[in-house]
Every structure is written in C-alpha cells, then in structure tokens.
Amino acid sequence: MWVILAASLVGSILCYLRFDNLRLWYASSSLLCLSSFSIVLATGSLDSKYFLLLYLALLVTSLKGKIWLTLTFCAISSFTTYLLSGRGLAIFSDVASLTELTLLPFFTIIAFFVNSAINKPVSELEKRKDERVEEAYAIARYQVAEKEESEIQFFDRQRKLYSLLQLFQKLSKERSSKVVEDSVVYFAREEVKSQVSFVAFNEDGKWRTPRFLGISEVMAKTISQKIEAGIFQKVISSGEIINYKNVEYHTQGKVTTEKKPFDSNSMSLRNLLVVPLQDASGNKPFGVLAVANKLIGAQYDKTDIDYLSLLATEAAITLSNMKLYSKLERSYYETILALAQAIEAKDPYTHGHVSRVEQLSVFICKCIGLDPDSTELIAKAAILHDVGKISIPDSILMKASALTDEEFEIMKTHTSNARNILNNITSLPASVVDIVVHHHERYDGRGYPDRLQGRAIPLGSQIIAVADSFDAMVTDRPYRRGLSFEEAIDRLERGNGTQFSPYIVEKFLQNIGDVEDINALPHYYDC
Ligand SMILES: [Fe+2]
C-alpha cells in the first residue's frame, strides 16, 4: 500500500513539474484516483490518513492550475467524501480517525487563497501576453488584408490592361466605325463599373450622341442637351478631363443625393467622368467618351481615369484613321472611275459597258453568295477590266468592222498593259490587278494572256468574263446588232465549260431570267 502511495505521489510530483493546467490536472487526478482504487481493491479499505494525503497531493497539484481548477477539485472531493460518509464510512478502515477528514474544508480554503496569490500575477502576465499576441494578430491580419487588396488591385489592373490590348487588336482590324463606337462604349461601361456610358461627337459645332448604354434614347437626348453645351464643350475646348462627384451641383448649383434603383427612363446623373477623344495629330478633340453613375464608390478614382483615357485615345486614333482611310478610298475610287470613263469615251459604241460589267459582276457575286469584301474587290476590278485599252491605237479600238488577226493580237495586249498601268497604283490590292489581267482567260485554257485553265483562273476573272461577254452580246456594235437575252443565254450555255466556268454560268443563268434591264442592277457602292 505504501509502495502504491509513494509511486502515486512521485507520479503526481512529476506531473506537477512536467505538465501544466488541464493536462496536469487530468494526469495527476487520474493517477491518484487509480492508486486509491488500487488500494481499496488490494486491502478492501482505505486509511483516512492515506486519503488525506492523497487529497493534499491532489490539492497541491491543482495549485498550478487556475482558481476554477482548485475550486472544482474541492467541490468534487467534498462531494465524494460526503458520499463515502453517507455509506457509513465503511470504506475507511479506521472510523475513529475520520475526524481528520474535517480538516478538508480548512485545507481547501488555504488552497484557494494560495492559488489566488499564485495565479493572480500569472493571470495578469498572461492577460498582457494575450493582449500583445492579439495585437500582433491584428497587425498581421491587417497586413495580410492590405496585401490581398493590393494583389486584387494588381490583378484587376492586369486584367483590364489585357482586355484593352485585346480590344486594340480587334479595333485595328475593324472597318466599321459603328462597331468601334459600340465596342468602346461597352468596354467603358463594363470596366469602369458604371450605370451609363456614351460617346458623343462634335461635328461643325453640333453635337451627336450616336452610341450610349444604360439609358433610354429619350433619356440620352435629355442628358445630352443638359450637359453637352456646358461640360462636353468645356472638355473639347480645354482638352482636359472632367471628373464631377455631383453633376447637378455643376449644372444647376444643387447636390443630388438620390440613388434610385436602376431606371433608364427616370434616372439622373450623379457622378460623371468625361475624357476627350483626341487623336495623335494634336488637333482639337472631336468628341468625348463619358461614364456616369459609378456603381461602387462616390467618385471616379485615378484608375478609372487612366483606363478611360487610354480607351478614349485608342478609340480616337482608330476613328480618325478610319475617316482618313474612307476619304482615301473614295478618292481612289473616283480616280479609277475617271480613268475607266476616259477610255470608254474614246469608243461611243461601248458607252456604259464598264458600268454594266460592274453591275453584272456584283449580281453574279450575289448569285454565288460571295462575301462583301471579295465582292468589293471584284467590283473594282470590273470597273478597271479594260483599262489596258488606253494603250491600244484608236484605229483598232474604234474600228467599225471586225478585227484582223494582227489587229486582234494587238488588242490582246490590253490585258498585260493593264498590269503595267495598275502596278503603279500602290494602294490597289494585288488581287484586283490579277483579276483584271486574267479576265480574258478561258476555262479550257485557250485564253490569254497566260492560258490559265479551270480553277487556276482567279474567281473574279471567271465572273468578269461572263459579265463582260454577256454585256457585249446584248449591246449593239458598229458591225452588228445586239443579241436578245435568250440568244445571249444560248451562247453562254454553248460556251459553258469551254470559254466560261460551268459553276458561274449555272448560277448566272439561274438568276438572270428575273433581270429585265442590266442598267437597273445596283452598283457595288449602291448596295
Ligand atoms: Fe477586255
């Protein structure tokens, strides 16, 4: 019994030295209870002195814990003693010495005060330690949050720049100003997180707002009237960016604070960011790009301004280039038209031939479902198809009778002459020159100038060959009258697969029956 008790006490002391708080309590109390149970099992009873010693040992170990640990221990042990006493203290071998157990409350009170004295400074230290740890955690949490926020902003800027880059690539290939305006307005609204976005142009002092998002047409007009003469005019006059926190304050001297749910018919502008549309030429801005009613935050920040400025600059450059390109195109078209008309004027019998060949070629392009860009190229080639005739002597060009073989050989040179003339026009696509040069090739390979055969002949040349021949057949010449539509169709069918492409002839004949007058067909630029 003494051995068990000694081992229990040693174990308890080791627990006291080794562990702390709850683990100490669990370990020591388990050990002592086990030893008590072992003693009772071995001897059938427990000496109250031993019980007292066990109690003291356990009480001492609890001192290392918090006060509640000591109190809990006291409560449990007192309750246990009470229960044991209730059973007539049969468990204790010497009932007489039970009076010693009355010391238990006394020891408990002493332990309570000792624990309070020991734990109070420890608690204050722990409290200060906890506060410092909490403070360190708070700082760490703030730093992590700050880092996360800056990372989010960084990735958001990266994403925006990437989307801008993609937009710029798309715009650089775009030919339609409507698509450019739509894209810019869409990106402005989405990336600057706004309810409203719009683009407005100043043309000869008059404002035009062709594209807007987030508002109705009626509202767009109202808003434009309200701000274009003042705010927009100020932006294009000064070239500066305007960033208003409250539009009403700047237009009517009052502050609007209402934040209505989105309603495109009744909403008003709160905050507004307007940037000028100015190209790289240094000319005065020709319009503005604007966003209004920021979805997050009260006012547009520097990131919003940078993004919208970048977008506006790219849009301005693209739109200016498109304007210049359009002017160049028109000028180029007028030049080649004048050239073709000059050749045509030399031979009154072919009056209108160039125009009709262009109309018929465009008609065939539609019959075979060709795309607009290819149709445009073929239309240009059709206008220019006989430009090489400018170098053919008038005696051959305007001969009223059929040409001799020698004269025909000279006439055939108009195709290669066309290459020399058109190659000097650098802005003319090479494919147009090819189509012009090969418009007298035959599908069976017996044409000129290069005796190309079948699909080796450019599609545009195959189309112009049919259009050119059909118009020549149905119009009067000095040495013969023009054929009827039916006779011309018969000739085309006879030349199908030898002179002409079977596919083109098939599609042409399927649709030409509905055409009564070639001159009534639309030109490409009328389509
Ligand atoms: Fe020709």
Boltz pocket constraint, residues with backbone or C-beta under 6 A from the ligand:
constraints:
  - pocket:
      binder: B
      contacts: [[A, 385], [A, 386], [A, 414], [A, 439], [A, 440]]
      max_distance: 6.0
